[in-house]
């Protein structure tokens, strides 16, 4: 029996268990099937719209496109006996749908595979967390959030009646994923992980996120341990909405989508039309070029064509090279987060499941975007982009 046959057999078994034990899992199975959500599964979710404005910023096309990128070779992990080209890294099993590379504000490389195109919307999953962080920084700048060291209960006061540790949980803990909450992003379909799989399924497919939040428990004191999990970004989104007293999609539209002259309205998954709590952990759907504009905003340290969108200090705290907290700060990764050695020109990135990537390298004035259905290949996409950024052609 092949690996994929064994995987499918195990998946089918666990799906049957999930169907018996969880309404949320049933909804997930009916919407996305046994393989789970993909970049187009927003069609099966309730969502709100992030409106764009009348004017549109378009990246110009470079006079000399960087076709040489296809011929470069990249280092793989030691167990693989050869280095591979970009095409080998991105095609085949990786199921890459699109790659966009922008250097000095011009598009130097743009390729699409499969069904995606330059104007087609795709869900970027946990890249959403980095946009949620951006909105937190803007809310701080606007004075809606007094300090990221405020307790979460100052903005979600009903949690005071729950576990006393809620009053120790701060916005900074949420940004750095040091919440101490008993929640994991577990996708391994084994019976021993069933409870945790059901919890993440409920977050993604449940109809009442606030009810799930109120029932959460803590595994340790906030601030004592970093653990990547999506619930912290979800709570952060609730804090932003409570602080601003605005629907998050409207706030994003006002502060980001219209000022950045996005080419298309975006979508944000919500728990239900009744409650309208946005999936700030992974529900953002947009075009590749509009995602690149988020990168351009960070590349220019919070400025957009002479207008301040978010403070430079927020960008610095989010993206400065720092190996503490596993290289994860304010919902952004250092390249070192996945074991790569830091070099003189390392960048930073936002990452979603199946390797949705927004990579920014301020030293080389580079923005790179990758959208795909899977990342089942021997090389890690952010490391591909970081190696590429070190080419002499980018200076």
HELIX and SHEET records of a PDB file:
HELIX    1   1 UNK A    3  UNK A   21  1                                  19    
HELIX    2   2 UNK A   23  UNK A   32  1                                  10    
HELIX    3   3 UNK A   41  UNK A   44  5                                   4    
HELIX    4   4 UNK A   67  UNK A   71  5                                   5    
HELIX    5   5 UNK A   86  UNK A   90  1                                   5    
HELIX    6   6 UNK A   92  UNK A   94  5                                   3    
HELIX    7   7 UNK A  127  UNK A  141  1                                  15    
HELIX    8   8 UNK A  152  UNK A  154  5                                   3    
HELIX    9   9 UNK A  157  UNK A  161  5                                   5    
HELIX   10  10 UNK A  164  UNK A  168  5                                   5    
HELIX   11  11 UNK A  171  UNK A  175  1                                   5    
HELIX   12  12 UNK A  191  UNK A  193  5                                   3    
HELIX   13  13 UNK A  194  UNK A  205  1                                  12    
HELIX   14  14 UNK A  209  UNK A  214  1                                   6    
HELIX   15  15 UNK A  231  UNK A  244  1                                  14    
HELIX   16  16 UNK A  248  UNK A  252  1                                   5    
HELIX   17  17 UNK A  253  UNK A  257  3                                   5    
HELIX   18  18 UNK A  288  UNK A  299  1                                  12    
HELIX   19  19 UNK A  312  UNK A  319  1                                   8    
HELIX   20  20 UNK A  324  UNK A  327  5                                   4    
HELIX   21  21 UNK A  335  UNK A  338  5                                   4    
HELIX   22  22 UNK A  381  UNK A  389  1                                   9    
SHEET    1   A 4 UNK A  47  UNK A  50  0                                        
SHEET    2   A 4 UNK A 266  UNK A 269 -1                                        
SHEET    3   A 4 UNK A 284  UNK A 286 -1                                        
SHEET    4   A 4 UNK A 122  UNK A 123 -1                                        
SHEET    1   B 8 UNK A  60  UNK A  61  0                                        
SHEET    2   B 8 UNK A 106  UNK A 112  1                                        
SHEET    3   B 8 UNK A  96  UNK A 103 -1                                        
SHEET    4   B 8 UNK A 366  UNK A 372 -1                                        
SHEET    5   B 8 UNK A 356  UNK A 361 -1                                        
SHEET    6   B 8 UNK A 348  UNK A 352 -1                                        
SHEET    7   B 8 UNK A 332  UNK A 334 -1                                        
SHEET    8   B 8 UNK A 328  UNK A 329 -1                                        
SHEET    1   C 2 UNK A  73  UNK A  74  0                                        
SHEET    2   C 2 UNK A  84  UNK A  85 -1                                        
SHEET    1   D 2 UNK A 303  UNK A 304  0                                        
SHEET    2   D 2 UNK A 307  UNK A 308 -1                                        
END                                                                             
